[in-house]
Protein backbone atom coordinates (compact mmCIF):
# COMPACT_ATOMS: atom_id res chain seq x y z
CA UNK A 1 0.00 0.00 0.00
CA UNK A 2 1.45 3.32 -1.09
CA UNK A 3 0.43 6.92 -0.58
CA UNK A 4 1.20 10.22 -2.17
CA UNK A 5 1.94 13.03 0.25
CA UNK A 6 1.02 16.58 -0.63
CA UNK A 7 1.10 20.12 0.68
CA UNK A 8 -1.54 22.71 -0.18
CA UNK A 9 -2.99 25.96 1.12
CA UNK A 10 -6.10 28.10 0.94
CA UNK A 11 -4.52 31.13 -0.73
CA UNK A 12 -6.40 32.59 -3.69
CA UNK A 13 -5.19 34.17 -6.90
CA UNK A 14 -5.49 37.95 -6.58
CA UNK A 15 -6.90 38.42 -10.10
CA UNK A 16 -9.18 35.40 -10.57
CA UNK A 17 -10.07 34.59 -6.95
CA UNK A 18 -9.50 30.88 -7.60
CA UNK A 19 -7.70 28.81 -4.95
CA UNK A 20 -3.99 28.26 -5.58
CA UNK A 21 -3.97 24.94 -3.66
CA UNK A 22 -0.78 23.16 -4.75
CA UNK A 23 0.70 25.95 -6.89
CA UNK A 24 1.03 28.58 -4.16
CA UNK A 25 4.54 30.10 -4.28
CA UNK A 26 4.58 30.33 -0.47
CA UNK A 27 4.30 26.56 0.05
CA UNK A 28 8.07 26.35 0.35
CA UNK A 29 7.76 28.28 3.62
CA UNK A 30 7.81 26.10 6.66
CA UNK A 31 4.57 27.15 8.29
CA UNK A 32 2.47 27.75 5.19
CA UNK A 33 -0.29 25.40 4.13
CA UNK A 34 -1.28 21.99 5.40
CA UNK A 35 -0.13 18.47 4.62
CA UNK A 36 -2.03 15.38 3.63
CA UNK A 37 -1.98 12.02 1.89
CA UNK A 38 -3.95 10.21 -0.76
CA UNK A 39 -4.07 6.45 -1.35
CA UNK A 40 -6.37 3.82 -2.83
CA UNK A 41 -8.01 1.02 -0.85
CA UNK A 42 -10.51 -1.67 -1.77
CA UNK A 43 -14.01 -1.52 -0.29
CA UNK A 44 -16.91 -3.95 -0.45
CA UNK A 45 -19.31 -1.75 -2.44
CA UNK A 46 -17.30 0.41 -4.78
CA UNK A 47 -14.11 -1.56 -5.30
CA UNK A 48 -10.96 0.53 -5.35
CA UNK A 49 -11.68 3.93 -3.74
CA UNK A 50 -9.48 6.95 -3.21
CA UNK A 51 -8.87 7.84 0.43
CA UNK A 52 -7.71 11.42 0.89
CA UNK A 53 -6.96 12.99 4.24
CA UNK A 54 -5.51 16.45 4.77
CA UNK A 55 -5.16 19.33 7.26
CA UNK A 56 -2.16 17.92 9.09
CA UNK A 57 0.26 20.48 10.53
CA UNK A 58 3.39 18.65 9.34
CA UNK A 59 4.36 16.08 6.76
CA UNK A 60 5.38 13.75 9.58
CA UNK A 61 1.83 13.85 11.02
CA UNK A 62 0.41 13.06 7.58
CA UNK A 63 2.81 10.11 7.28
CA UNK A 64 1.82 8.88 10.74
CA UNK A 65 -1.87 9.06 9.82
CA UNK A 66 -1.22 7.04 6.66
CA UNK A 67 0.81 4.51 8.67
CA UNK A 68 -2.16 4.16 11.01
CA UNK A 69 -4.47 3.43 8.07
CA UNK A 70 -1.96 0.83 6.83
CA UNK A 71 -1.85 -0.79 10.28
CA UNK A 72 -5.65 -1.01 10.38
CA UNK A 73 -5.73 -2.66 6.95
CA UNK A 74 -2.97 -5.09 8.00
CA UNK A 75 -5.21 -6.40 10.79
CA UNK A 76 -7.04 -8.41 8.13
CA UNK A 77 -3.86 -10.30 7.23
CA UNK A 78 -4.65 -12.44 4.15
CA UNK A 79 -8.45 -12.20 4.44
CA UNK A 80 -9.52 -9.95 1.54
CA UNK A 81 -13.15 -9.79 2.73
CA UNK A 82 -12.09 -8.53 6.15
CA UNK A 83 -9.67 -6.06 4.54
CA UNK A 84 -12.55 -4.58 2.52
CA UNK A 85 -14.76 -4.36 5.62
CA UNK A 86 -12.02 -2.52 7.51
CA UNK A 87 -11.71 -0.12 4.58
CA UNK A 88 -15.47 0.47 4.71
CA UNK A 89 -15.15 1.41 8.38
CA UNK A 90 -12.29 3.80 7.61
CA UNK A 91 -14.50 5.58 5.07
CA UNK A 92 -17.35 5.90 7.59
CA UNK A 93 -15.19 7.94 9.97
CA UNK A 94 -15.98 11.62 9.80
CA UNK A 95 -13.12 13.78 8.63
CA UNK A 96 -11.12 15.01 11.57
CA UNK A 97 -12.43 12.27 13.87
CA UNK A 98 -9.78 10.10 15.49
CA UNK A 99 -9.41 6.71 13.90
CA UNK A 100 -9.74 3.62 16.10
CA UNK A 101 -6.63 2.52 17.93
CA UNK A 102 -4.88 -0.51 16.49
CA UNK A 103 -5.82 -3.66 18.29
CA UNK A 104 -3.20 -5.81 19.91
CA UNK A 105 -2.67 -9.39 18.78
CA UNK A 106 -4.34 -10.64 22.00
CA UNK A 107 -7.54 -8.78 21.10
CA UNK A 108 -7.66 -10.28 17.62
CA UNK A 109 -7.52 -13.88 18.79
CA UNK A 110 -10.83 -15.80 18.74
C-alpha positions in Angstrom: 0.0 0.0 0.0 1.4 3.3 -1.1 0.4 6.9 -0.6 1.2 10.2 -2.2 1.9 13.0 0.2 1.0 16.6 -0.6 1.1 20.1 0.7 -1.5 22.7 -0.2 -3.0 26.0 1.1 -6.1 28.1 0.9 -4.5 31.1 -0.7 -6.4 32.6 -3.7 -5.2 34.2 -6.9 -5.5 37.9 -6.6 -6.9 38.4 -10.1 -9.2 35.4 -10.6 -10.1 34.6 -7.0 -9.5 30.9 -7.6 -7.7 28.8 -5.0 -4.0 28.3 -5.6 -4.0 24.9 -3.7 -0.8 23.2 -4.8 0.7 25.9 -6.9 1.0 28.6 -4.2 4.5 30.1 -4.3 4.6 30.3 -0.5 4.3 26.6 0.1 8.1 26.4 0.3 7.8 28.3 3.6 7.8 26.1 6.7 4.6 27.1 8.3 2.5 27.8 5.2 -0.3 25.4 4.1 -1.3 22.0 5.4 -0.1 18.5 4.6 -2.0 15.4 3.6 -2.0 12.0 1.9 -4.0 10.2 -0.8 -4.1 6.4 -1.4 -6.4 3.8 -2.8 -8.0 1.0 -0.8 -10.5 -1.7 -1.8 -14.0 -1.5 -0.3 -16.9 -3.9 -0.4 -19.3 -1.7 -2.4 -17.3 0.4 -4.8 -14.1 -1.6 -5.3 -11.0 0.5 -5.4 -11.7 3.9 -3.7 -9.5 6.9 -3.2 -8.9 7.8 0.4 -7.7 11.4 0.9 -7.0 13.0 4.2 -5.5 16.5 4.8 -5.2 19.3 7.3 -2.2 17.9 9.1 0.3 20.5 10.5 3.4 18.7 9.3 4.4 16.1 6.8 5.4 13.8 9.6 1.8 13.9 11.0 0.4 13.1 7.6 2.8 10.1 7.3 1.8 8.9 10.7 -1.9 9.1 9.8 -1.2 7.0 6.7 0.8 4.5 8.7 -2.2 4.2 11.0 -4.5 3.4 8.1 -2.0 0.8 6.8 -1.9 -0.8 10.3 -5.6 -1.0 10.4 -5.7 -2.7 6.9 -3.0 -5.1 8.0 -5.2 -6.4 10.8 -7.0 -8.4 8.1 -3.9 -10.3 7.2 -4.7 -12.4 4.2 -8.4 -12.2 4.4 -9.5 -10.0 1.5 -13.1 -9.8 2.7 -12.1 -8.5 6.1 -9.7 -6.1 4.5 -12.5 -4.6 2.5 -14.8 -4.4 5.6 -12.0 -2.5 7.5 -11.7 -0.1 4.6 -15.5 0.5 4.7 -15.1 1.4 8.4 -12.3 3.8 7.6 -14.5 5.6 5.1 -17.3 5.9 7.6 -15.2 7.9 10.0 -16.0 11.6 9.8 -13.1 13.8 8.6 -11.1 15.0 11.6 -12.4 12.3 13.9 -9.8 10.1 15.5 -9.4 6.7 13.9 -9.7 3.6 16.1 -6.6 2.5 17.9 -4.9 -0.5 16.5 -5.8 -3.7 18.3 -3.2 -5.8 19.9 -2.7 -9.4 18.8 -4.3 -10.6 22.0 -7.5 -8.8 21.1 -7.7 -10.3 17.6 -7.5 -13.9 18.8 -10.8 -15.8 18.7 
